[in-house]
Amino acid sequence: MPTYPRSLCWFRRDLRLHDHAALYHALKDSSAVRCVFVFDTEILDKLIDKNDRRVQFIWHCLSELQENLQAHGSTLQVLHGNAREVIPRIAHKLDVQAVFCNHDYEPDARHRDAEVEGELTKQGIAFHHYKDQVIFDQSEIVTGSGNPFKVFTPYKNAWLKKLDGYFMQAYPVEKHFHSLACCSPEKLPDLENLGFVSSDLESVPKGESGAEKLFSDFTQRIRQYKETRDFPALYGGSFLSLHLRFGTISIRRLVSHAFYAGGEGATTWLSELIWREFYQMLLYHHPHLAQGQTFKPQFNTIAYTNDAKKFAAWCKARTGFPLIDAAMRQLNQTGYMHNRLRMVAASFLVKDLHIDWRWGERYFAQHLLDFDLASNNGGWQWVASTGCDAQPWFRIFNPITQSKKFDEQGIFIRSYLPELERCPNRWIHAPWLMPLSEQQSCGVLIGKDYPTPIVDHALARIKTLELYQQAEKLYKSA
């Protein structure tokens, strides 16, 4: 016998029907399950750009999810408001006995869920939440003394050891579709009613079907992943980060394939999936990271120069360094940036321009389609050498060397900087070194058609070393 006559499944960052922990438990333990999603004004009101592509992506995912539920005689009710208030209200209105959802590890989300649970408890409504977006969460992977790991490699080894022989349960939701409540079709709110406008997302695969196509394609290329992943001009990535972020595909499915596929490509990709969980674990145990605090306290007050004009040049792809500018144009135009370029562009901002990593973190948070708080914060602190198991502060990416190594022929650069289309390969990575006669012959006058460099990398490197040495010295003397 089901435990509850009526329940509510609250979708958040898990916009799919299959292998869905909360939905599985709701259907298994209830006679009739209603499904709901809330466009949370607490989140939407913080978005600066009303063309924000993420809202439109979510809207399309919800449209497909709703169609899939309606094919089973049910529907997805999509609401707009403060989720802290909306969920207890709709639970009361529908007279449910329980609300089911999946864990969210971000500090604000944890506070929201605790408040929602408190309100539901006052009404006598149960609140159940489940692990779904990671394989191992919270304190499942800890040191021998029971503390969270602070270094990735030991964490990864412990993670893999626990995975070996671990029953990676997939949740067969489809076996219990008969428990979906019969409902009349619902209408999704228009983007305009949410305060947003449509943007160009035609080329982005959306919803569970889009994730499935990308995953199927990647499984045919995964053997080459290790060799191709660092070259932005190649079609080498999985392109699944966006779908992992919004849960249109199950992490269990991806990890299972990576673990059992074999080969260096799958092993390399699995390691990156483990990095994702490492950052989720860190944010859970160190929520102050979400407030702009560094993991390493000695670097919390580095004396960044924070030149606003240089920051604007970085944002607008006008630094004079082709690989950096091409990366920033990719981000600004598409909402995506190649993973190697995220590291190089971030390093350039912090260690060449001496701008606080938190400025860059916020910019990525505003523009990345696949923005995830834990991974974004972890990545920026890794590059800035302020984070847990971060890159040593004296390791500084050379933007020209990186350009030559990962875009040797300038193919990626030219795809986003058409003004350099006729620039010879010899000069494409540092066009300011090109003789004036060659500039004239290829139609690229530096300082007119393309900016002069806004910084000297060699001098900037020396300044960076001084900044970090000073920060460590001050911390030790405090």
C-alpha positions as CSV (number, residue, x, y, z in Angstrom):
1,M,0.0,0.0,0.0
2,P,1.3,3.5,-0.9
3,T,2.2,5.6,2.1
4,Y,0.6,8.8,0.8
5,P,-2.7,9.3,-1.1
6,R,-1.5,12.5,-2.7
7,S,2.0,13.9,-3.1
8,L,3.8,16.7,-4.9
9,C,7.2,16.3,-6.7
10,W,9.0,19.6,-6.9
11,F,11.4,19.8,-9.9
12,R,14.4,22.2,-9.6
13,R,17.7,21.3,-11.3
14,D,16.5,17.9,-12.4
15,L,14.4,18.6,-15.5
16,R,13.8,15.1,-16.8
17,L,11.5,12.1,-16.2
18,H,14.0,9.2,-16.3
19,D,16.3,8.1,-13.6
20,H,15.0,10.8,-11.2
21,A,15.4,9.9,-7.5
22,A,12.7,12.2,-6.1
23,L,10.1,11.4,-8.7
24,Y,10.8,7.7,-8.3
25,H,10.2,7.7,-4.6
26,A,7.2,10.0,-4.9
27,L,5.5,7.7,-7.4
28,K,6.5,4.5,-5.5
29,D,5.2,5.8,-2.2
30,S,2.0,7.6,-3.4
31,S,-1.3,6.9,-5.1
32,A,-1.3,10.2,-7.1
33,V,1.6,12.5,-7.7
34,R,1.4,16.0,-9.0
35,C,4.5,17.6,-10.6
36,V,5.5,21.3,-10.2
37,F,8.3,23.7,-11.1
38,V,8.6,27.2,-9.7
39,F,10.3,30.1,-11.6
40,D,11.7,31.5,-8.4
41,T,11.6,35.3,-8.2
42,E,14.3,35.1,-5.6
43,I,16.6,33.9,-8.3
44,L,15.1,35.6,-11.3
45,D,15.2,39.1,-9.7
46,K,19.0,38.8,-9.4
47,L,19.5,38.3,-13.1
48,I,20.7,41.5,-14.7
49,D,20.2,40.7,-18.3
50,K,16.5,40.2,-19.4
51,N,17.9,38.3,-22.4
52,D,19.4,35.7,-20.1
53,R,19.7,32.6,-22.1
54,R,19.3,30.3,-19.1
55,V,15.7,31.3,-18.5
56,Q,14.8,30.5,-22.1
57,F,16.7,27.2,-21.9
58,I,14.8,26.2,-18.8
59,W,11.6,27.3,-20.4
60,H,12.2,24.9,-23.4
61,C,13.2,22.1,-21.0
62,L,10.0,22.6,-19.1
63,S,8.0,22.6,-22.3
64,E,9.4,19.2,-23.2
65,L,9.0,17.8,-19.7
66,Q,5.4,19.0,-19.6
67,E,4.7,17.3,-23.0
68,N,6.2,14.1,-21.7
69,L,4.0,14.2,-18.6
70,Q,0.9,15.0,-20.6
71,A,1.6,11.9,-22.7
72,H,1.1,9.9,-19.5
73,G,-2.2,11.7,-18.7
74,S,-0.6,14.1,-16.2
75,T,1.0,17.5,-16.5
76,L,3.7,19.9,-15.1
77,Q,2.3,22.9,-13.2
78,V,4.7,25.8,-13.7
79,L,4.4,28.6,-11.2
80,H,6.0,32.0,-10.8
81,G,6.9,33.5,-7.4
82,N,9.0,33.1,-4.3
83,A,9.4,29.3,-3.9
84,R,9.6,29.6,-0.1
85,E,6.0,30.8,-0.2
86,V,4.7,29.1,-3.4
87,I,5.5,25.4,-2.5
88,P,3.8,25.4,1.0
89,R,0.8,27.2,-0.6
90,I,0.4,24.9,-3.6
91,A,0.9,21.8,-1.3
92,H,-1.9,23.1,0.9
93,K,-4.1,23.9,-2.1
94,L,-3.6,20.4,-3.6
95,D,-4.2,18.8,-0.2
96,V,-1.0,16.6,-0.5
97,Q,0.4,14.7,2.4
98,A,4.1,14.9,1.2
99,V,6.5,16.9,-0.9
100,F,9.4,15.2,-2.7
101,C,12.5,16.8,-4.2
102,N,16.2,16.3,-4.8
103,H,19.0,17.7,-2.7
104,D,20.5,21.1,-3.7
105,Y,23.8,21.9,-2.1
106,E,24.1,25.6,-2.6
107,P,23.9,27.6,0.6
108,D,20.9,29.8,-0.4
109,A,19.0,26.7,-1.7
110,R,19.7,24.8,1.6
111,H,18.2,27.8,3.5
112,R,15.2,27.9,1.2
113,D,14.6,24.1,1.6
114,A,14.9,24.4,5.4
115,E,12.3,27.2,5.4
116,V,10.0,25.3,3.1
117,E,10.3,22.2,5.2
118,G,9.4,24.2,8.3
119,E,6.3,25.6,6.7
120,L,5.2,22.2,5.5
121,T,5.8,20.7,8.9
122,K,3.4,23.2,10.4
123,Q,0.8,22.0,8.0
124,G,1.4,18.4,8.8
125,I,3.0,17.7,5.4
126,A,6.1,15.5,5.1
127,F,9.1,16.7,3.2
128,H,11.4,14.1,1.6
129,H,14.6,15.0,-0.3
130,Y,17.1,12.7,-2.1
131,K,20.6,12.5,-3.5
132,D,20.3,12.9,-7.3
133,Q,22.8,15.3,-8.9
134,V,25.9,13.6,-7.6
135,I,27.1,10.1,-7.0
136,F,28.5,10.8,-3.5
137,D,27.4,13.8,-1.6
138,Q,27.9,15.7,1.7
139,S,30.1,13.4,3.9
140,E,30.1,10.2,1.9
141,I,33.7,10.6,0.8
142,V,35.9,11.7,3.8
143,T,39.4,11.1,5.1
144,G,40.2,8.4,7.6
145,S,39.7,10.8,10.4
146,G,36.2,11.7,9.1
147,N,37.0,15.1,7.8
148,P,36.4,16.5,4.3
149,F,39.2,16.1,1.8
150,K,41.3,19.2,1.0
151,V,43.3,17.7,-1.9
152,F,41.7,16.4,-5.1
153,T,43.9,13.3,-5.8
154,P,43.3,11.5,-2.5
155,Y,39.6,12.5,-2.8
156,K,39.5,11.0,-6.3
157,N,41.2,7.8,-5.2
158,A,38.7,7.4,-2.3
159,W,35.8,8.2,-4.6
160,L,36.9,5.6,-7.1
161,K,37.5,3.0,-4.4
162,K,34.0,3.6,-3.1
163,L,32.6,3.4,-6.7
164,D,34.3,0.1,-7.4
165,G,31.6,-2.4,-6.3
166,Y,29.1,0.3,-5.5
167,F,25.6,-0.4,-6.6
168,M,24.9,2.7,-8.8
169,Q,21.2,2.6,-8.6
170,A,19.2,3.9,-11.5
171,Y,15.7,4.8,-10.6
172,P,13.2,3.1,-12.9
173,V,10.6,5.9,-12.8
174,E,8.8,4.4,-15.8
175,K,7.6,1.4,-13.8
176,H,5.5,3.7,-11.7
177,F,4.1,6.2,-14.2
178,H,0.6,4.8,-13.3
179,S,0.9,6.8,-10.0
180,L,1.1,10.1,-11.9
181,A,-2.0,12.2,-11.0
182,C,-4.5,12.6,-13.9
183,C,-4.5,16.3,-14.7
184,S,-5.7,18.6,-17.4
185,P,-3.0,20.1,-19.6
186,E,-1.3,23.2,-18.1
187,K,0.0,26.2,-20.0
188,L,3.5,27.5,-19.5
189,P,3.8,31.1,-18.6
190,D,5.2,33.2,-21.4
191,L,8.8,34.4,-21.1
192,E,7.5,38.0,-21.3
193,N,5.3,37.4,-18.3
194,L,8.4,36.2,-16.4
195,G,10.1,39.5,-17.3
196,F,12.4,38.1,-19.9
197,V,12.7,38.1,-23.7
198,S,13.7,35.4,-26.2
199,S,17.3,35.0,-27.3
200,D,19.0,32.9,-29.9
201,L,19.1,29.4,-28.7
202,E,18.4,27.6,-31.9
203,S,21.7,25.7,-32.0
204,V,21.6,24.6,-28.4
205,P,20.1,21.1,-27.9
206,K,17.4,21.4,-25.2
207,G,15.5,19.2,-22.8
208,E,16.0,15.5,-22.1
209,S,15.9,14.7,-25.8
210,G,18.7,17.2,-26.5
211,A,20.8,15.7,-23.7
212,E,20.3,12.2,-25.1
213,K,21.5,13.3,-28.6
214,L,24.6,14.9,-27.2
215,F,25.4,11.9,-25.0
216,S,24.9,9.5,-27.8
217,D,27.2,11.5,-30.0
218,F,29.8,11.8,-27.3
219,T,30.0,8.1,-26.7
220,Q,31.2,7.8,-30.3
221,R,34.0,10.3,-29.7
222,I,35.0,9.5,-26.1
223,R,38.0,7.4,-27.0
224,Q,39.6,10.6,-28.5
225,Y,38.6,12.8,-25.6
226,K,41.9,13.0,-23.9
227,E,43.7,14.1,-27.1
228,T,41.0,16.5,-28.3
229,R,39.5,18.2,-25.2
230,D,42.1,21.0,-24.9
231,F,41.8,22.3,-28.5
232,P,39.0,24.8,-28.9
233,A,38.9,24.5,-32.7
234,L,38.2,20.8,-32.5
235,Y,34.8,19.2,-31.7
236,G,36.3,17.4,-28.7
237,G,34.2,18.2,-25.6
238,S,31.2,16.3,-24.3
239,F,29.1,19.5,-24.3
240,L,27.0,18.0,-21.5
241,S,27.8,20.5,-18.8
242,L,24.7,22.5,-19.5
243,H,22.5,19.4,-19.2
244,L,24.3,18.3,-16.0
245,R,23.6,21.7,-14.6
246,F,19.9,21.5,-15.2
247,G,19.6,17.8,-14.8
248,T,18.2,16.9,-18.2
249,I,20.4,13.8,-18.0
250,S,21.3,11.7,-15.0
251,I,24.8,11.8,-13.5
252,R,24.5,8.1,-12.8
253,R,24.2,7.4,-16.5
254,L,27.2,9.4,-17.4
255,V,29.5,8.1,-14.6
256,S,28.4,4.5,-15.3
257,H,29.4,4.9,-19.0
258,A,32.7,6.6,-18.2
259,F,33.6,3.9,-15.5
260,Y,32.8,0.9,-17.7
261,A,33.7,2.2,-21.2
262,G,37.5,1.9,-20.6
263,G,40.3,3.7,-22.4
264,E,42.1,6.9,-21.6
265,G,39.4,9.1,-23.0
266,A,36.7,7.8,-20.6
267,T,39.1,7.8,-17.7
268,T,40.0,11.5,-18.3
269,W,36.3,12.4,-18.6
270,L,35.5,10.5,-15.4
271,S,38.2,12.5,-13.6
272,E,36.5,15.7,-14.7
273,L,33.1,14.5,-13.4
274,I,34.8,13.7,-10.1
275,W,36.2,17.3,-10.0
276,R,32.6,18.4,-10.2
277,E,31.7,16.4,-7.2
278,F,34.8,17.6,-5.3
279,Y,33.7,21.2,-5.8
280,Q,30.1,20.3,-4.7
281,M,31.5,18.7,-1.6
282,L,33.7,21.7,-0.8
283,L,30.8,24.2,-1.1
284,Y,28.6,22.0,1.1
285,H,31.3,21.9,3.9
286,H,32.5,25.5,3.3
287,P,29.4,27.6,2.5
288,H,31.4,30.8,3.1
289,L,33.0,30.2,-0.3
290,A,29.7,31.4,-1.8
291,Q,30.2,34.7,0.0
292,G,33.4,35.6,-1.8
293,Q,35.8,34.2,0.8
294,T,38.9,32.4,-0.3
295,F,39.6,28.9,0.8
296,K,43.2,29.9,1.6
297,P,42.9,32.8,4.1
298,Q,46.3,34.2,3.4
299,F,45.1,35.3,-0.1
300,N,41.8,36.8,1.0
301,T,43.2,40.4,0.9
302,I,45.6,40.4,-2.1
303,A,46.1,44.0,-3.2
304,Y,44.6,43.7,-6.7
305,T,44.9,46.9,-8.7
306,N,41.3,46.4,-10.1
307,D,41.7,48.7,-13.1
308,A,38.1,49.2,-14.3
309,K,39.1,50.0,-17.8
310,K,41.2,46.9,-18.1
311,F,38.3,44.8,-16.7
312,A,36.0,46.4,-19.3
313,A,38.5,45.5,-22.1
314,W,38.5,41.9,-20.9
315,C,34.8,41.7,-20.8
316,K,34.4,43.3,-24.2
317,A,37.1,41.1,-25.8
318,R,39.5,44.1,-26.4
319,T,42.6,43.0,-24.6
320,G,44.8,42.8,-27.7
321,F,45.6,39.1,-27.0
322,P,43.8,37.1,-29.7
323,L,43.2,33.9,-27.8
324,I,41.8,35.8,-24.8
325,D,39.6,38.0,-27.0
326,A,38.3,35.0,-29.0
327,A,37.4,33.2,-25.8
328,M,35.5,36.2,-24.4
329,R,33.7,36.6,-27.7
330,Q,32.7,33.0,-27.6
331,L,31.2,33.5,-24.2
332,N,29.5,36.8,-25.0
333,Q,28.0,35.5,-28.2
334,T,27.0,32.0,-27.3
335,G,26.9,31.7,-23.5
336,Y,29.6,28.9,-23.7
337,M,33.3,29.0,-23.3
338,H,35.7,26.1,-24.0
339,N,37.1,24.6,-20.8
340,R,40.8,25.2,-21.5
341,L,39.9,28.8,-22.4
342,R,38.1,29.3,-19.1
343,M,41.3,28.7,-17.3
344,V,43.4,30.8,-19.7
345,A,41.0,33.8,-19.7
346,A,40.6,33.6,-16.0
347,S,44.3,33.5,-15.4
348,F,44.8,36.4,-17.7
349,L,42.3,38.5,-15.7
350,V,43.8,37.7,-12.3
351,K,47.5,37.3,-13.0
352,D,48.1,39.6,-16.0
353,L,45.5,42.4,-15.3
354,H,45.7,42.0,-11.5
355,I,41.9,42.1,-11.1
356,D,40.1,40.4,-8.3
357,W,39.0,36.9,-9.3
358,R,35.6,37.6,-7.8
359,W,35.0,40.2,-10.6
360,G,35.6,37.5,-13.1
361,E,33.6,34.9,-11.2
362,R,30.6,37.3,-11.2
363,Y,31.0,37.9,-15.0
364,F,31.0,34.2,-15.8
365,A,28.0,33.7,-13.4
366,Q,26.1,36.2,-15.5
367,H,27.0,34.9,-18.9
368,L,27.7,31.1,-18.8
369,L,24.7,29.0,-19.8
370,D,26.1,26.1,-17.7
371,F,26.9,28.3,-14.7
372,D,27.1,26.2,-11.6
373,L,28.0,28.0,-8.3
374,A,30.3,25.3,-7.0
375,S,32.2,24.6,-10.2
376,N,32.5,28.3,-11.1
377,N,33.8,29.3,-7.7
378,G,36.1,26.3,-7.6
379,G,37.5,27.0,-11.0
380,W,38.1,30.6,-10.4
381,Q,39.8,30.0,-7.0
382,W,41.9,27.2,-8.6
383,V,43.2,29.7,-11.3
384,A,43.7,32.5,-8.7
385,S,45.6,30.1,-6.5
386,T,43.3,31.0,-3.6
387,G,41.3,27.7,-3.5
388,C,41.4,24.2,-2.2
389,D,44.2,22.2,-4.0
390,A,44.6,25.2,-6.4
391,Q,47.3,25.9,-8.9
392,P,50.4,27.2,-7.2
393,W,50.4,31.0,-7.2
394,F,53.8,31.1,-9.0
395,R,52.3,29.1,-12.0
396,I,51.0,31.7,-14.5
397,F,49.6,30.9,-17.9
398,N,51.4,32.7,-20.7
399,P,48.5,33.7,-23.1
400,I,50.8,33.6,-26.2
401,T,52.3,30.2,-25.3
402,Q,48.8,28.8,-24.6
403,S,47.6,30.2,-28.0
404,K,50.4,28.6,-29.9
405,K,50.0,25.3,-28.1
406,F,46.2,24.9,-28.4
407,D,45.3,26.9,-31.5
408,E,48.5,26.6,-33.5
409,Q,46.9,27.5,-36.9
410,G,44.7,30.2,-35.3
411,I,41.5,28.5,-36.5
412,F,39.6,29.2,-33.3
413,I,40.9,32.7,-33.1
414,R,39.8,33.6,-36.7
415,S,36.3,32.0,-36.1
416,Y,35.6,34.7,-33.4
417,L,37.9,37.5,-34.6
418,P,37.2,37.9,-38.3
419,E,39.3,41.1,-38.2
420,L,42.3,38.9,-38.0
421,E,41.2,36.6,-40.8
422,R,44.0,37.6,-43.1
423,C,46.7,37.7,-40.4
424,P,49.4,35.2,-41.2
425,N,49.8,32.2,-38.9
426,R,53.3,33.5,-38.0
427,W,51.7,36.5,-36.3
428,I,48.2,35.4,-35.3
429,H,49.1,34.7,-31.6
430,A,50.9,38.1,-31.1
431,P,49.8,40.4,-34.0
432,W,51.4,43.5,-32.4
433,L,54.8,42.1,-33.3
434,M,53.9,42.1,-37.0
435,P,55.8,44.6,-39.1
436,L,53.8,47.6,-40.3
437,S,54.2,46.5,-44.0
438,E,52.6,43.1,-43.2
439,Q,49.9,44.8,-41.2
440,Q,49.0,46.9,-44.2
441,S,49.2,44.0,-46.6
442,C,46.8,41.8,-44.6
443,G,44.5,44.7,-43.7
444,V,45.0,44.7,-39.9
445,L,46.5,47.8,-38.4
446,I,47.2,47.2,-34.8
447,G,45.7,50.0,-32.7
448,K,43.1,50.6,-35.3
449,D,41.6,47.4,-36.7
450,Y,42.6,45.3,-33.6
451,P,43.7,46.6,-30.2
452,T,47.3,46.9,-29.0
453,P,47.9,44.7,-25.9
454,I,46.7,46.3,-22.7
455,V,49.5,44.7,-20.7
456,D,53.0,43.4,-21.0
457,H,52.8,39.7,-19.9
458,A,56.4,39.5,-18.7
459,L,56.1,42.6,-16.5
460,A,52.6,41.5,-15.3
461,R,54.1,38.2,-14.2
462,I,56.7,39.9,-12.0
463,K,54.0,42.1,-10.4
464,T,51.8,39.0,-9.7
465,L,54.7,37.3,-7.9
466,E,55.1,40.4,-5.8
467,L,51.4,40.6,-4.9
468,Y,51.2,37.0,-3.7
469,Q,54.5,37.2,-1.8
470,Q,53.3,40.3,0.0
471,A,49.9,38.7,0.8
472,E,51.6,35.7,2.4
473,K,54.1,37.9,4.3
474,L,51.3,40.0,5.8
475,Y,49.3,37.0,6.7
476,K,52.2,35.4,8.6
477,S,53.0,38.6,10.4
478,A,49.4,39.3,11.5
